[in-house]
């Protein structure tokens, strides 16, 4: 069978309807990642895990405690469809209906029949690292994910939030594109990550950083800030 060449894509699922057919551990994992992405999640299954029931009762997702059947409105309006039951015949029926409706469908443990697969992912605030072996070895994908988790700690979330704030300031104050790009490049030379890891980068230091940029938004200032940060780390 011809191997698939997947197209990497980051989807904005905020408030988008997504449906999962199944209520077990696999469905729970898929629901958790969709909830994290802000999707509007519906689970269809006569029986669900305790966690899925809790999420339904708290309004985090919608649960339809029924056996899947064709022409269910939740499937018809979904942007993404997940077939995650322990019955191959039901998963196949979900796949066929979803494809007939022009939907992208993921079939649990069946990458070949899936219209898309979900990579192993590491999320650190705005940083999202995704790993896939195109279904060849989920175990290898999990191993690489664990290695990335060790290399990219939680400090990256705070780091990117701060860079985003500084970037917006520079964009607002500097009209010359080449100058802006040079300033952004020099920001990457700052030893901010060690400072954040140490726990010593506080609000006062962040405010001082912003003040220095706003006072004189130039590449030279970026270099002076680099030296200033060195003295604090």
KEKE-3310 file (N, C-alpha, C; in steps of 0.2 Angstrom, whole numbers, plus 5000, padded with zeros to 4 digits):
npx = (5004:5003:5012:5007:5009:5009:5001:5007:4998:4991:4976:4963:4952:4944:4928:4923:4913:4916:4915:4915:4914:4911:4916:4926:4943:4951:4943:4942:4955:4956:4946:4950:4962:4955:4947:4956:4961:4950:4939:4921:4915:4907:4902:4897:4890:4884:4889:4901:4917:4922:4928:4924:4910:4910:4915:4905:4894:4899:4898:4908:4909:4898:4888:4880:4871:4869:4869:4878:4871:4867:4865:4865:4863:4874:4885:4883:4885:4898:4915:4926:4927:4928:4931:4930:4927:4927:4923:4925:4916:4907:4915:4919:4907:4905:4916:4913:4901:4905:4914:4906:4899:4908:4917:4932:4939:4944:4950:4952:4967:4969:4977:4978:4965:4960:4956:4964:4977:4981:4995:5007:5009:5017:5014:5018:5012:5011:5019:5019:5023:5023:5023:5025:5024:5018:5009:5017:5024:5018:5024:5037:5034:5029:5040:5049:5041:5042:5056:5056:5048:5057:5067:5061:5054:5042:5045:5045:5033:5030:5041:5038:5026:5031:5040:5031:5023:5034:5037:5025:5026:5037:5033:5023:5030:5041:5043:5051:5054:5065:5073:5065:5065:5079:5079:5071:5078:5089:5084:5082:5095:5095:5097:5085:5078:5086:5085:5071:5069:5076:5068:5069:5065:5055:5040:5044:5056:5052:5044:5054:5062:5053:5051:5064:5064:5054:5058:5069:5068:5078:5090:5103:5099:5093:5105:5111:5102:5104:5116:5113:5104:5112:5120:5111:5109)
npy = (4994:5011:5023:5037:5055:5067:5083:5096:5105:5118:5120:5131:5129:5135:5136:5128:5115:5099:5081:5066:5049:5037:5032:5029:5027:5031:5040:5049:5055:5061:5070:5078:5085:5092:5100:5108:5115:5123:5119:5115:5102:5087:5071:5055:5041:5027:5024:5032:5037:5041:5053:5059:5060:5069:5081:5083:5085:5097:5106:5107:5099:5092:5078:5064:5051:5039:5026:5026:5031:5033:5049:5057:5073:5079:5074:5078:5092:5094:5099:5092:5074:5060:5044:5033:5021:5004:4995:4989:4989:4999:5010:5010:5012:5026:5032:5030:5037:5050:5053:5053:5064:5074:5076:5078:5064:5055:5039:5029:5021:5017:5023:5022:5022:5034:5051:5061:5062:5063:5071:5068:5079:5094:5106:5123:5136:5148:5141:5127:5111:5098:5080:5067:5051:5047:5037:5026:5022:5024:5023:5028:5041:5045:5044:5053:5065:5065:5067:5080:5087:5087:5095:5107:5117:5123:5137:5142:5146:5158:5165:5167:5174:5186:5190:5192:5203:5213:5213:5219:5231:5236:5235:5245:5257:5258:5261:5257:5243:5235:5239:5235:5221:5219:5223:5213:5202:5204:5203:5189:5186:5189:5183:5178:5166:5158:5168:5168:5154:5154:5160:5173:5184:5196:5206:5220:5220:5216:5227:5237:5233:5235:5249:5253:5250:5257:5270:5272:5265:5256:5247:5248:5250:5237:5230:5235:5232:5218:5217:5222:5212:5201:5205:5202:5189)
npz = (5000:4996:5004:5014:5011:5022:5025:5035:5046:5056:5064:5068:5079:5088:5096:5086:5079:5084:5083:5093:5091:5102:5119:5127:5134:5123:5117:5127:5128:5115:5116:5127:5121:5111:5118:5124:5113:5112:5105:5101:5108:5105:5112:5107:5113:5122:5134:5144:5150:5167:5167:5155:5158:5169:5163:5154:5163:5169:5158:5150:5138:5127:5129:5121:5125:5117:5105:5091:5075:5058:5050:5061:5068:5075:5069:5056:5056:5061:5060:5062:5063:5073:5074:5087:5094:5101:5092:5076:5065:5068:5068:5055:5049:5053:5047:5033:5032:5036:5026:5015:5018:5015:5026:5036:5043:5057:5061:5075:5078:5065:5053:5040:5034:5038:5036:5041:5053:5071:5078:5090:5103:5110:5121:5125:5131:5119:5111:5101:5098:5086:5083:5071:5065:5054:5056:5057:5068:5083:5095:5094:5091:5103:5111:5105:5108:5122:5124:5118:5128:5138:5133:5130:5141:5153:5154:5141:5138:5145:5140:5126:5127:5133:5122:5112:5117:5117:5104:5098:5103:5097:5083:5083:5086:5077:5061:5050:5041:5039:5050:5061:5059:5061:5075:5080:5078:5086:5098:5100:5104:5117:5134:5140:5143:5152:5163:5165:5169:5181:5189:5193:5185:5187:5188:5189:5182:5170:5166:5166:5155:5145:5146:5143:5129:5124:5126:5118:5104:5095:5086:5092:5105:5108:5109:5120:5130:5129:5136:5148:5152:5154:5165:5175:5175)
capx = (5000:5007:5013:5004:5013:5004:5002:5006:4993:4988:4969:4960:4946:4940:4921:4921:4910:4919:4911:4919:4910:4915:4916:4931:4949:4954:4939:4943:4961:4954:4941:4955:4966:4951:4945:4962:4961:4944:4933:4915:4915:4901:4904:4892:4891:4879:4893:4907:4922:4920:4930:4919:4904:4912:4916:4898:4890:4901:4897:4914:4908:4891:4887:4874:4872:4866:4873:4879:4867:4868:4861:4864:4864:4880:4890:4882:4887:4905:4920:4930:4924:4933:4928:4935:4924:4930:4920:4927:4910:4904:4920:4919:4901:4906:4920:4909:4896:4909:4917:4901:4897:4914:4920:4938:4937:4950:4948:4956:4971:4968:4979:4977:4958:4959:4957:4969:4980:4983:5002:5009:5011:5020:5011:5020:5009:5010:5023:5016:5028:5020:5028:5021:5028:5013:5006:5022:5026:5016:5028:5042:5031:5028:5047:5051:5038:5045:5062:5054:5046:5063:5071:5057:5051:5036:5047:5044:5026:5031:5046:5034:5021:5035:5042:5025:5022:5039:5036:5020:5028:5042:5029:5019:5034:5046:5040:5055:5053:5072:5075:5061:5068:5085:5078:5068:5084:5094:5080:5084:5102:5095:5097:5079:5076:5089:5082:5064:5070:5079:5062:5070:5062:5049:5036:5048:5061:5049:5042:5060:5063:5048:5053:5070:5063:5050:5062:5074:5067:5083:5095:5108:5095:5093:5112:5112:5097:5107:5121:5109:5101:5118:5122:5106:5108)
capy = (5000:5017:5027:5044:5061:5071:5090:5098:5111:5120:5122:5135:5125:5139:5136:5124:5109:5092:5076:5060:5043:5033:5035:5026:5030:5034:5046:5054:5058:5065:5076:5083:5089:5096:5105:5112:5119:5128:5117:5114:5095:5082:5064:5051:5035:5025:5024:5036:5037:5045:5060:5062:5062:5075:5086:5084:5088:5104:5110:5108:5096:5089:5070:5061:5045:5035:5022:5030:5029:5038:5055:5061:5080:5081:5072:5082:5099:5094:5101:5086:5068:5055:5037:5030:5015:4998:4991:4991:4990:5006:5015:5010:5016:5033:5034:5031:5043:5057:5055:5055:5071:5078:5078:5075:5059:5051:5032:5027:5015:5015:5029:5021:5024:5041:5057:5065:5059:5068:5070:5069:5086:5097:5113:5127:5142:5149:5136:5120:5106:5092:5075:5062:5046:5045:5031:5020:5020:5029:5023:5032:5048:5047:5045:5060:5069:5065:5071:5087:5089:5088:5101:5114:5118:5128:5143:5144:5149:5165:5168:5169:5180:5192:5192:5195:5210:5217:5214:5223:5238:5238:5236:5251:5263:5258:5260:5254:5236:5232:5241:5231:5215:5219:5223:5206:5197:5205:5200:5182:5185:5190:5177:5178:5160:5157:5172:5165:5148:5155:5163:5180:5189:5198:5212:5226:5219:5217:5234:5241:5231:5239:5256:5255:5250:5263:5276:5272:5259:5256:5241:5249:5248:5230:5227:5237:5227:5211:5217:5223:5206:5197:5207:5199:5181)
capz = (5000:4995:5010:5013:5013:5025:5025:5041:5047:5062:5064:5073:5081:5093:5095:5080:5082:5083:5086:5094:5092:5107:5125:5131:5135:5117:5116:5132:5126:5110:5119:5131:5116:5107:5123:5125:5107:5112:5101:5104:5108:5107:5112:5106:5116:5127:5140:5144:5155:5172:5166:5150:5161:5173:5158:5151:5168:5170:5152:5146:5132:5126:5129:5119:5128:5112:5100:5084:5069:5053:5050:5067:5067:5078:5064:5050:5057:5063:5056:5062:5065:5076:5076:5092:5097:5101:5087:5069:5061:5069:5066:5048:5047:5054:5042:5027:5032:5036:5020:5010:5019:5014:5032:5038:5049:5060:5064:5080:5077:5058:5050:5032:5033:5041:5032:5045:5060:5076:5080:5097:5103:5116:5121:5130:5129:5111:5107:5099:5094:5084:5080:5068:5061:5048:5058:5056:5075:5088:5101:5092:5091:5110:5113:5103:5112:5129:5123:5117:5134:5142:5130:5130:5148:5154:5153:5135:5138:5148:5136:5120:5129:5133:5116:5108:5120:5115:5096:5096:5104:5091:5077:5084:5086:5072:5054:5045:5041:5040:5057:5065:5058:5065:5082:5082:5077:5092:5104:5101:5107:5124:5138:5143:5145:5159:5168:5167:5172:5188:5193:5196:5181:5190:5184:5189:5177:5163:5165:5165:5149:5141:5147:5139:5122:5122:5127:5112:5100:5090:5086:5098:5112:5109:5111:5127:5134:5130:5141:5154:5155:5156:5172:5179:5174)
cpx = (5004:5007:5010:5009:5008:5006:5002:5002:4991:4981:4967:4953:4942:4932:4919:4918:4914:4916:4916:4914:4914:4915:4921:4938:4952:4950:4940:4950:4960:4950:4946:4959:4961:4948:4950:4963:4955:4939:4927:4914:4909:4904:4897:4893:4886:4882:4899:4911:4920:4922:4926:4913:4905:4912:4909:4894:4892:4900:4903:4913:4900:4891:4881:4875:4867:4871:4873:4874:4868:4863:4860:4866:4871:4886:4889:4885:4895:4910:4925:4926:4929:4929:4932:4931:4929:4927:4922:4922:4907:4909:4920:4913:4902:4911:4917:4904:4900:4911:4912:4898:4903:4918:4927:4937:4944:4947:4953:4960:4971:4970:4977:4970:4956:4960:4963:4971:4982:4990:5002:5011:5013:5018:5014:5018:5008:5015:5020:5021:5024:5024:5023:5026:5024:5010:5011:5024:5024:5020:5034:5040:5031:5035:5050:5048:5041:5052:5061:5052:5051:5067:5067:5052:5045:5038:5046:5037:5027:5036:5042:5029:5025:5037:5036:5023:5027:5038:5031:5022:5033:5038:5025:5024:5039:5043:5044:5056:5060:5074:5071:5064:5074:5084:5075:5074:5088:5090:5081:5091:5101:5094:5091:5077:5079:5086:5075:5065:5072:5073:5063:5068:5056:5046:5040:5053:5058:5047:5048:5062:5059:5050:5059:5069:5059:5053:5066:5073:5072:5087:5100:5105:5095:5099:5113:5108:5101:5112:5118:5107:5107:5120:5117:5105:5115)
cpy = (5006:5021:5034:5049:5066:5079:5093:5105:5112:5123:5126:5132:5129:5139:5132:5118:5103:5087:5069:5054:5038:5036:5032:5030:5034:5041:5051:5058:5063:5071:5081:5087:5094:5102:5110:5117:5124:5125:5116:5106:5091:5075:5060:5044:5033:5025:5028:5035:5042:5052:5063:5064:5068:5081:5088:5088:5095:5108:5111:5105:5094:5081:5068:5054:5040:5031:5026:5027:5035:5043:5059:5068:5082:5079:5077:5089:5099:5096:5095:5080:5063:5049:5033:5025:5009:4993:4993:4992:4997:5011:5015:5014:5023:5036:5035:5036:5050:5058:5056:5062:5076:5080:5075:5070:5056:5045:5030:5020:5013:5021:5028:5023:5031:5046:5062:5061:5065:5067:5071:5076:5089:5104:5117:5134:5143:5144:5129:5116:5100:5087:5069:5057:5043:5038:5025:5017:5025:5029:5027:5040:5050:5048:5051:5065:5070:5069:5078:5091:5091:5094:5108:5114:5123:5135:5146:5148:5157:5169:5171:5174:5186:5195:5195:5202:5215:5218:5219:5230:5241:5239:5243:5257:5263:5256:5257:5247:5233:5233:5236:5224:5214:5219:5216:5201:5197:5203:5193:5181:5186:5183:5177:5172:5158:5161:5170:5159:5149:5158:5170:5186:5191:5204:5218:5226:5219:5224:5239:5239:5235:5246:5258:5254:5256:5270:5277:5266:5258:5249:5242:5248:5241:5227:5229:5233:5220:5211:5218:5216:5201:5199:5204:5192:5178)
cpz = (5000:5002:5009:5015:5015:5025:5032:5041:5054:5061:5069:5074:5086:5091:5089:5082:5079:5087:5087:5095:5096:5114:5130:5132:5129:5116:5121:5130:5120:5112:5123:5126:5112:5112:5124:5119:5107:5107:5105:5103:5110:5107:5111:5108:5121:5134:5139:5150:5161:5170:5161:5153:5165:5168:5155:5157:5170:5164:5148:5139:5132:5125:5126:5120:5123:5108:5094:5079:5064:5053:5056:5066:5069:5073:5058:5050:5059:5058:5056:5065:5068:5078:5081:5097:5097:5096:5080:5065:5062:5067:5058:5045:5048:5049:5035:5027:5032:5030:5015:5011:5018:5020:5032:5044:5051:5063:5068:5078:5069:5053:5042:5030:5035:5036:5035:5051:5064:5078:5088:5098:5110:5116:5127:5129:5122:5107:5107:5095:5093:5081:5077:5065:5055:5050:5058:5063:5080:5094:5100:5093:5099:5113:5112:5107:5119:5129:5122:5124:5139:5140:5131:5136:5148:5153:5146:5134:5140:5143:5129:5122:5130:5126:5111:5111:5117:5107:5094:5098:5099:5085:5077:5083:5081:5065:5049:5046:5043:5047:5062:5065:5062:5072:5084:5082:5084:5098:5105:5104:5115:5128:5143:5146:5152:5164:5170:5171:5180:5192:5196:5191:5183:5186:5184:5183:5170:5161:5163:5157:5144:5140:5142:5131:5120:5122:5120:5108:5094:5091:5092:5104:5113:5111:5118:5132:5135:5135:5148:5157:5157:5163:5177:5179:5176)
residu = (UNK:UNK:UNK:UNK:UNK:UNK:UNK:UNK:UNK:UNK:UNK:UNK:UNK:UNK:UNK:UNK:UNK:UNK:UNK:UNK:UNK:UNK:UNK:UNK:UNK:UNK:UNK:UNK:UNK:UNK:UNK:UNK:UNK:UNK:UNK:UNK:UNK:UNK:UNK:UNK:UNK:UNK:UNK:UNK:UNK:UNK:UNK:UNK:UNK:UNK:UNK:UNK:UNK:UNK:UNK:UNK:UNK:UNK:UNK:UNK:UNK:UNK:UNK:UNK:UNK:UNK:UNK:UNK:UNK:UNK:UNK:UNK:UNK:UNK:UNK:UNK:UNK:UNK:UNK:UNK:UNK:UNK:UNK:UNK:UNK:UNK:UNK:UNK:UNK:UNK:UNK:UNK:UNK:UNK:UNK:UNK:UNK:UNK:UNK:UNK:UNK:UNK:UNK:UNK:UNK:UNK:UNK:UNK:UNK:UNK:UNK:UNK:UNK:UNK:UNK:UNK:UNK:UNK:UNK:UNK:UNK:UNK:UNK:UNK:UNK:UNK:UNK:UNK:UNK:UNK:UNK:UNK:UNK:UNK:UNK:UNK:UNK:UNK:UNK:UNK:UNK:UNK:UNK:UNK:UNK:UNK:UNK:UNK:UNK:UNK:UNK:UNK:UNK:UNK:UNK:UNK:UNK:UNK:UNK:UNK:UNK:UNK:UNK:UNK:UNK:UNK:UNK:UNK:UNK:UNK:UNK:UNK:UNK:UNK:UNK:UNK:UNK:UNK:UNK:UNK:UNK:UNK:UNK:UNK:UNK:UNK:UNK:UNK:UNK:UNK:UNK:UNK:UNK:UNK:UNK:UNK:UNK:UNK:UNK:UNK:UNK:UNK:UNK:UNK:UNK:UNK:UNK:UNK:UNK:UNK:UNK:UNK:UNK:UNK:UNK:UNK:UNK:UNK:UNK:UNK:UNK:UNK:UNK:UNK:UNK:UNK:UNK:UNK:UNK:UNK:UNK:UNK:UNK)
# end
